[in-house]
Amino acid sequence: MNVAEDLMTMSAEITEYTPLNAHDRCDRCEAQGYVRWVKTTQDLVMCGHHTRKYELSLLADNWVIHEDNREVLTARPVAAY
């Protein structure tokens, strides 16, 4: 296989995901999902709690964070004037 064929094979394996929203649920507990993990063509959606609980194990198993929206969990509301 040459470089062009390798790149075509790699790009064929990339899956596009829609951004997480309020309807996406954690695969472990059904709470709102804030983090999407991917590994090859598989994905996991997890809440903040389960991401913290399993993060090191997932990273060790070559999972990668594709989308991380946990910052909304700690965002402070802006005061209305």
C-alpha positions as CSV (number, residue, x, y, z in Angstrom):
1,M,0.0,0.0,0.0
2,N,1.3,3.5,-0.8
3,V,0.8,6.7,1.3
4,A,-2.3,7.8,-0.7
5,E,-4.0,4.5,-0.1
6,D,-3.1,4.6,3.6
7,L,-4.6,8.1,3.9
8,M,-7.8,7.0,2.1
9,T,-8.2,4.0,4.4
10,M,-7.6,6.2,7.5
11,S,-10.1,8.9,6.3
12,A,-12.7,6.2,5.6
13,E,-12.5,5.1,9.2
14,I,-13.2,8.6,10.6
15,T,-16.8,8.9,11.8
16,E,-18.5,12.2,12.0
17,Y,-20.6,12.8,15.1
18,T,-23.2,15.4,15.8
19,P,-22.4,17.7,18.7
20,L,-23.7,16.5,22.1
21,N,-26.9,18.1,23.3
22,A,-29.4,17.8,26.2
23,H,-30.8,14.6,24.6
24,D,-27.5,12.7,24.7
25,R,-27.3,10.4,27.7
26,C,-24.5,8.8,29.7
27,D,-24.0,5.2,28.6
28,R,-23.6,4.2,32.2
29,C,-26.4,5.9,34.1
30,E,-28.6,7.9,31.7
31,A,-27.6,11.3,33.1
32,Q,-26.9,14.0,30.6
33,G,-23.8,13.2,28.5
34,Y,-21.1,15.8,28.5
35,V,-18.1,13.9,27.1
36,R,-17.8,11.8,23.9
37,W,-15.0,9.2,23.9
38,V,-14.0,7.5,20.6
39,K,-11.9,4.5,19.7
40,T,-11.7,3.6,16.0
41,T,-15.4,3.5,15.0
42,Q,-16.8,3.1,18.5
43,D,-18.0,5.9,20.8
44,L,-19.1,6.3,24.4
45,V,-21.1,9.2,25.9
46,M,-20.5,9.8,29.5
47,C,-21.6,12.2,32.2
48,G,-19.0,14.2,34.2
49,H,-19.1,11.7,37.1
50,H,-18.5,8.6,35.0
51,T,-15.8,10.4,32.9
52,R,-13.9,11.2,36.1
53,K,-14.4,7.6,37.4
54,Y,-13.2,5.9,34.2
55,E,-11.0,8.4,32.5
56,L,-7.6,6.8,33.4
57,S,-8.9,3.3,32.3
58,L,-10.2,4.6,29.1
59,L,-7.0,6.5,28.3
60,A,-5.0,3.4,29.1
61,D,-7.2,1.5,26.6
62,N,-6.5,4.0,23.8
63,W,-9.9,5.9,24.0
64,V,-9.7,9.5,23.1
65,I,-11.9,12.4,24.2
66,H,-13.6,13.7,21.0
67,E,-15.9,16.3,22.6
68,D,-15.8,17.6,26.2
69,N,-18.5,19.9,27.4
70,R,-17.9,19.6,31.2
71,E,-17.1,23.3,31.4
72,V,-20.8,24.0,31.5
73,L,-21.0,22.1,34.8
74,T,-18.8,24.7,36.5
75,A,-19.8,27.8,34.6
76,R,-21.1,30.6,36.8
77,P,-24.2,32.3,35.7
78,V,-23.9,35.9,34.6
79,A,-25.9,38.3,36.8
80,A,-28.8,40.0,35.1
81,Y,-29.0,43.8,35.5
